[in-house]
Amino acid sequence: MQQVNKTRFYLFGLLFIILIAAFLFDLFIGSANIPLPEIVKILFTHESSRPEWISIINDFRLPKVITAILAGAALSVSGLQMQTVFRNPLAGPDVLGITAGASLGVAVVVLGISSFFSFDTFMLFGNWAIVIAACIGSGLILLLIFAVSLRVRDIITILILGIMFGSATIAIVSILQYFSPAPTLKAFVIWTMGSLGGVTKSQLWILLPCVILGLFTAVLSSKILNALLLGENYAKSLGVNIKTSRFLIFFSTSLLAGSVTAFCGPIGFIGIAVPHVTRMIFKTSHHIYLIWGSILIGSVTMLASDILSLLPGKENALPINSVTALLGIPIVIWIIIKNKKIV
């Protein structure tokens, strides 16, 4: 047992080193060639031989890299919690329609409410309004799916219903788009193309506390998640308050998936794939290891996705969704083949 814990400790150390390396490499890659020593100097001293390099790192690349870390950690942990609560290996924010619910919340704010205010007035509360709306939208879809899961136990049926809920929300978003004026429609279309680099410093200061609060809540819920692995009846026998537990887990998942979707747009497959990779690497079902492992692996995966999106050319970047899909789809296929009982 001691040897196993030591191995996991080494794994955490290795993942942290990989995270630092990916962090620096993501800062290094870009249209402007900035030497790595200069990047390190800018990070620690805020000085450089060329002043424009300071602006490139601090104003553009650093916010994008921090956003990638936050998005990867948030989506991975939200997916882990959903897979545990629903005891469904294919559960995730995008598959179950949670991301679509967040998109609907953003659409209501950008295409609906903002139409009644001037641009300057809306921007005074716009960022917070978008985050709150996205979290409410994802939370409502999550509650709806959970209510259905209490009556329907079949995994495939729940997955299909999640896809249907997602399709329904997308249909409502399409109707809102159809009746929206050109300026607000353009703003929303740009958001749907979302990227990690589109998050501004002011938005990052909103995303950061939301993700930290969501992750902190998930860590506090690790023992509850361990008990729920064997079902709610088992959890009740251990003295777990099911209603309070659901609220904490749903709050954490909605906050994590909603806040990331609000600023980065819908990002798929990270929430499904990373928890399974984490279980495979750490060889445990204990959620204190899985949560921290998912945070590290999710962050590294999103940084790697961002790096890959920049490789085809320095001037243009691939959509982040395309890269995460190419990385995540093989893992999802492997999960389906491995778990033949769910198909």
C-alpha positions as CSV (number, residue, x, y, z in Angstrom):
1,M,0.0,0.0,0.0
2,Q,2.8,2.4,0.9
3,Q,4.5,1.5,-2.4
4,V,1.3,2.4,-4.3
5,N,1.0,5.7,-2.6
6,K,4.6,6.5,-3.4
7,T,4.0,5.6,-7.0
8,R,1.0,8.0,-7.1
9,F,3.1,10.7,-5.5
10,Y,5.7,10.3,-8.3
11,L,2.9,10.4,-10.9
12,F,1.7,13.7,-9.5
13,G,5.2,15.1,-9.5
14,L,5.7,14.0,-13.1
15,L,2.4,15.5,-14.2
16,F,3.3,18.7,-12.6
17,I,6.6,18.9,-14.4
18,I,4.8,18.1,-17.7
19,L,2.3,20.9,-16.9
20,I,5.1,23.4,-16.3
21,A,6.8,22.4,-19.6
22,A,3.6,22.6,-21.6
23,F,2.9,26.0,-19.9
24,L,6.2,27.4,-21.0
25,F,6.1,25.9,-24.5
26,D,2.6,27.3,-25.1
27,L,3.9,30.7,-24.1
28,F,6.9,30.2,-26.5
29,I,4.9,29.2,-29.6
30,G,3.3,32.0,-31.7
31,S,3.7,34.4,-34.6
32,A,6.4,36.4,-32.7
33,N,9.6,34.5,-31.9
34,I,10.4,35.3,-28.3
35,P,13.4,33.3,-26.8
36,L,12.5,31.1,-23.9
37,P,15.0,32.9,-21.5
38,E,13.2,36.2,-22.3
39,I,9.8,34.6,-21.5
40,V,11.1,33.4,-18.1
41,K,12.6,36.8,-17.5
42,I,9.3,38.6,-18.3
43,L,7.3,36.2,-16.0
44,F,9.5,36.8,-13.0
45,T,10.9,40.3,-13.4
46,H,8.4,41.9,-15.9
47,E,11.4,43.2,-17.8
48,S,12.8,42.4,-21.3
49,S,15.3,43.7,-23.9
50,R,12.3,44.5,-26.1
51,P,9.3,46.2,-24.5
52,E,6.8,44.8,-27.1
53,W,7.6,41.3,-26.0
54,I,6.3,42.2,-22.5
55,S,3.0,43.2,-24.0
56,I,2.8,40.1,-26.1
57,I,3.4,37.8,-23.2
58,N,1.4,39.7,-20.5
59,D,-1.6,40.8,-22.6
60,F,-2.1,38.0,-25.0
61,R,-0.2,34.7,-24.4
62,L,-0.3,34.5,-20.6
63,P,-4.1,35.1,-20.3
64,K,-4.7,32.4,-23.1
65,V,-2.4,29.9,-21.3
66,I,-4.0,30.5,-17.9
67,T,-7.5,30.1,-19.6
68,A,-6.4,26.8,-21.1
69,I,-5.3,25.5,-17.7
70,L,-8.6,26.6,-16.0
71,A,-10.7,25.2,-18.8
72,G,-9.0,21.9,-18.9
73,A,-9.2,21.4,-15.1
74,A,-12.9,22.6,-14.9
75,L,-14.2,20.5,-17.8
76,S,-12.3,17.4,-16.6
77,V,-13.5,17.6,-13.0
78,S,-17.1,18.3,-14.1
79,G,-17.0,15.3,-16.3
80,L,-15.6,13.1,-13.5
81,Q,-18.4,14.2,-11.1
82,M,-21.1,13.4,-13.7
83,Q,-19.7,10.0,-14.5
84,T,-19.8,9.2,-10.7
85,V,-23.2,10.6,-10.0
86,F,-24.9,8.9,-13.0
87,R,-22.6,5.9,-12.8
88,N,-22.2,6.3,-16.5
89,P,-18.8,6.0,-18.3
90,L,-20.0,8.2,-21.2
91,A,-21.4,11.1,-19.1
92,G,-19.9,14.5,-19.7
93,P,-20.9,18.2,-19.9
94,D,-21.2,18.1,-23.7
95,V,-22.9,14.7,-24.1
96,L,-25.5,15.2,-21.5
97,G,-26.5,18.6,-22.9
98,I,-25.0,20.6,-20.0
99,T,-22.8,22.6,-22.3
100,A,-25.8,23.2,-24.6
101,G,-27.7,24.5,-21.5
102,A,-24.9,26.9,-20.8
103,S,-25.0,28.0,-24.4
104,L,-28.7,28.7,-24.1
105,G,-28.1,30.9,-21.1
106,V,-25.5,32.9,-23.0
107,A,-27.8,33.2,-26.0
108,V,-30.6,34.6,-23.7
109,V,-28.3,37.3,-22.4
110,V,-26.5,38.2,-25.6
111,L,-29.4,37.8,-28.0
112,G,-32.2,38.7,-25.7
113,I,-31.6,40.9,-22.7
114,S,-28.7,42.9,-24.2
115,S,-31.0,44.1,-26.9
116,F,-32.9,46.2,-24.4
117,F,-29.7,48.1,-23.2
118,S,-27.1,50.2,-24.8
119,F,-23.7,48.5,-25.4
120,D,-22.0,50.6,-22.7
121,T,-24.7,49.9,-20.2
122,F,-24.6,46.2,-20.9
123,M,-20.8,45.9,-20.7
124,L,-21.0,47.2,-17.1
125,F,-22.5,43.9,-16.0
126,G,-22.2,41.9,-19.2
127,N,-19.4,39.5,-18.1
128,W,-21.1,38.6,-14.8
129,A,-24.5,38.3,-16.5
130,I,-23.1,35.9,-19.1
131,V,-21.5,33.7,-16.4
132,I,-24.6,33.6,-14.2
133,A,-26.8,32.9,-17.2
134,A,-24.5,30.1,-18.4
135,C,-24.4,28.5,-14.9
136,I,-28.2,28.7,-14.6
137,G,-28.7,27.1,-18.0
138,S,-26.3,24.3,-17.4
139,G,-27.8,23.7,-13.9
140,L,-31.3,23.5,-15.2
141,I,-30.4,20.9,-17.8
142,L,-28.4,19.0,-15.2
143,L,-31.4,18.9,-12.8
144,L,-33.7,17.8,-15.7
145,I,-31.4,14.9,-16.6
146,F,-31.1,13.9,-13.0
147,A,-34.9,13.9,-12.6
148,V,-35.2,11.6,-15.6
149,S,-32.4,9.3,-14.3
150,L,-34.5,8.7,-11.2
151,R,-37.1,7.0,-13.3
152,V,-35.0,5.6,-16.2
153,R,-32.1,3.4,-15.2
154,D,-31.0,2.4,-18.7
155,I,-27.7,4.1,-19.5
156,I,-28.2,4.4,-23.3
157,T,-31.7,5.9,-22.7
158,I,-30.3,8.6,-20.4
159,L,-27.6,9.4,-23.0
160,I,-30.1,9.7,-25.8
161,L,-32.3,11.9,-23.6
162,G,-29.3,14.1,-22.8
163,I,-28.6,14.5,-26.6
164,M,-32.3,15.3,-27.1
165,F,-32.2,18.0,-24.4
166,G,-29.1,19.4,-26.0
167,S,-30.8,19.4,-29.4
168,A,-33.8,21.1,-27.9
169,T,-31.7,23.9,-26.4
170,I,-29.8,24.4,-29.7
171,A,-33.2,24.7,-31.5
172,I,-34.2,27.4,-29.1
173,V,-30.9,29.2,-29.6
174,S,-31.5,29.0,-33.4
175,I,-34.9,30.7,-32.9
176,L,-33.3,33.5,-30.8
177,Q,-30.7,33.9,-33.6
178,Y,-33.4,34.2,-36.2
179,F,-35.1,37.1,-34.5
180,S,-32.0,38.9,-33.3
181,P,-30.7,42.2,-34.8
182,A,-27.4,42.0,-36.7
183,P,-25.1,43.5,-34.1
184,T,-26.1,41.1,-31.3
185,L,-26.2,38.2,-33.7
186,K,-22.6,38.9,-34.8
187,A,-21.5,39.0,-31.1
188,F,-23.1,35.7,-30.4
189,V,-21.7,34.0,-33.6
190,I,-18.2,35.2,-32.6
191,W,-18.8,33.6,-29.2
192,T,-19.8,30.3,-30.7
193,M,-16.5,30.2,-32.5
194,G,-14.9,30.7,-29.1
195,S,-11.3,30.1,-28.4
196,L,-9.0,30.2,-25.5
197,G,-7.4,33.4,-26.8
198,G,-10.6,35.3,-26.8
199,V,-10.7,35.6,-23.0
200,T,-9.7,39.1,-21.9
201,K,-7.9,40.0,-18.6
202,S,-11.1,41.4,-17.1
203,Q,-13.0,38.2,-18.1
204,L,-10.1,36.1,-16.7
205,W,-10.6,37.7,-13.3
206,I,-14.2,36.4,-13.3
207,L,-13.4,33.0,-14.7
208,L,-10.6,32.4,-12.2
209,P,-12.7,32.6,-9.0
210,C,-15.5,30.7,-10.5
211,V,-13.3,27.8,-11.5
212,I,-11.4,27.8,-8.1
213,L,-14.7,27.8,-6.2
214,G,-16.0,24.9,-8.4
215,L,-12.9,22.9,-7.9
216,F,-12.8,23.6,-4.2
217,T,-16.4,22.4,-3.9
218,A,-15.5,19.2,-5.8
219,V,-12.5,18.5,-3.5
220,L,-14.8,18.9,-0.5
221,S,-17.2,16.5,-2.1
222,S,-14.6,13.7,-2.7
223,K,-15.8,11.5,0.1
224,I,-19.4,11.9,-1.0
225,L,-18.4,10.9,-4.5
226,N,-16.6,7.8,-3.1
227,A,-19.8,6.8,-1.3
228,L,-22.0,7.4,-4.4
229,L,-19.9,5.0,-6.5
230,L,-21.9,2.2,-5.0
231,G,-25.2,3.9,-5.2
232,E,-27.3,6.3,-3.2
233,N,-28.7,3.6,-0.8
234,Y,-25.1,2.7,0.2
235,A,-24.3,6.4,0.6
236,K,-27.3,6.8,2.9
237,S,-26.2,3.9,5.0
238,L,-22.9,5.8,5.6
239,G,-24.9,8.8,6.8
240,V,-24.5,10.9,3.6
241,N,-27.2,13.6,3.2
242,I,-28.3,12.9,-0.4
243,K,-30.1,16.2,-1.0
244,T,-27.1,18.3,0.3
245,S,-24.7,16.1,-1.7
246,R,-26.6,16.6,-4.9
247,F,-26.7,20.3,-4.4
248,L,-22.9,20.5,-3.8
249,I,-22.1,18.3,-6.8
250,F,-24.6,20.0,-9.1
251,F,-23.4,23.5,-8.0
252,S,-19.8,22.6,-8.7
253,T,-20.5,21.0,-12.1
254,S,-22.8,23.9,-13.2
255,L,-20.2,26.5,-12.1
256,L,-17.3,24.7,-13.8
257,A,-19.0,23.9,-17.1
258,G,-21.0,27.1,-17.2
259,S,-18.2,29.5,-16.5
260,V,-15.9,27.9,-19.0
261,T,-18.6,27.7,-21.7
262,A,-19.5,31.3,-21.1
263,F,-16.1,32.6,-22.0
264,C,-14.4,29.9,-24.1
265,G,-17.5,28.6,-26.0
266,P,-18.6,25.0,-26.2
267,I,-15.5,22.7,-25.8
268,G,-16.2,19.0,-26.3
269,F,-14.7,15.6,-25.3
270,I,-12.4,16.8,-22.5
271,G,-15.0,16.1,-19.9
272,I,-15.6,12.6,-21.1
273,A,-12.0,11.5,-22.0
274,V,-9.8,12.9,-19.2
275,P,-11.5,11.2,-16.2
276,H,-11.0,7.8,-17.9
277,V,-7.3,8.6,-18.7
278,T,-6.9,9.6,-15.0
279,R,-8.4,6.3,-13.8
280,M,-6.2,4.4,-16.1
281,I,-3.0,6.2,-15.0
282,F,-3.7,6.2,-11.2
283,K,-5.4,2.8,-11.1
284,T,-7.8,3.9,-8.4
285,S,-11.5,4.9,-7.8
286,H,-10.7,7.2,-4.9
287,H,-11.9,10.6,-5.8
288,I,-9.3,12.7,-4.0
289,Y,-6.7,11.2,-6.3
290,L,-9.0,11.3,-9.3
291,I,-10.0,15.0,-8.8
292,W,-6.4,16.2,-8.5
293,G,-5.3,13.9,-11.3
294,S,-8.0,15.2,-13.5
295,I,-7.0,18.8,-12.8
296,L,-3.4,18.1,-13.8
297,I,-4.2,15.9,-16.8
298,G,-7.0,18.1,-18.0
299,S,-4.8,21.2,-17.8
300,V,-2.0,19.4,-19.7
301,T,-4.5,18.1,-22.3
302,M,-5.9,21.6,-23.0
303,L,-2.5,23.1,-23.2
304,A,-1.5,20.4,-25.7
305,S,-4.6,21.1,-27.7
306,D,-3.8,24.8,-27.8
307,I,-0.2,24.0,-28.9
308,L,-1.5,21.7,-31.6
309,S,-4.0,24.3,-32.8
310,L,-1.1,26.6,-33.5
311,L,1.2,24.1,-35.3
312,P,-0.4,24.3,-38.9
313,G,0.7,27.9,-39.3
314,K,1.9,30.8,-37.2
315,E,-0.7,33.2,-38.5
316,N,-3.8,31.1,-38.2
317,A,-5.0,28.7,-35.5
318,L,-7.3,25.7,-35.7
319,P,-10.5,25.8,-33.8
320,I,-9.9,24.4,-30.3
321,N,-13.0,22.2,-30.6
322,S,-11.5,20.4,-33.7
323,V,-8.3,19.5,-31.8
324,T,-10.1,18.3,-28.6
325,A,-12.4,16.2,-30.8
326,L,-9.4,14.5,-32.5
327,L,-7.8,13.8,-29.2
328,G,-11.0,12.7,-27.4
329,I,-12.9,10.6,-30.0
330,P,-10.4,7.7,-30.0
331,I,-10.7,7.5,-26.2
332,V,-14.5,7.6,-26.3
333,I,-14.4,4.8,-28.9
334,W,-12.1,2.8,-26.6
335,I,-14.4,3.3,-23.7
336,I,-17.4,2.0,-25.7
337,I,-15.5,-1.1,-26.9
338,K,-14.1,-1.8,-23.4
339,N,-17.5,-1.4,-21.7
340,K,-19.6,-3.7,-23.9
341,K,-22.4,-3.7,-21.4
342,I,-23.4,-0.2,-22.2
343,V,-24.0,-0.8,-25.9
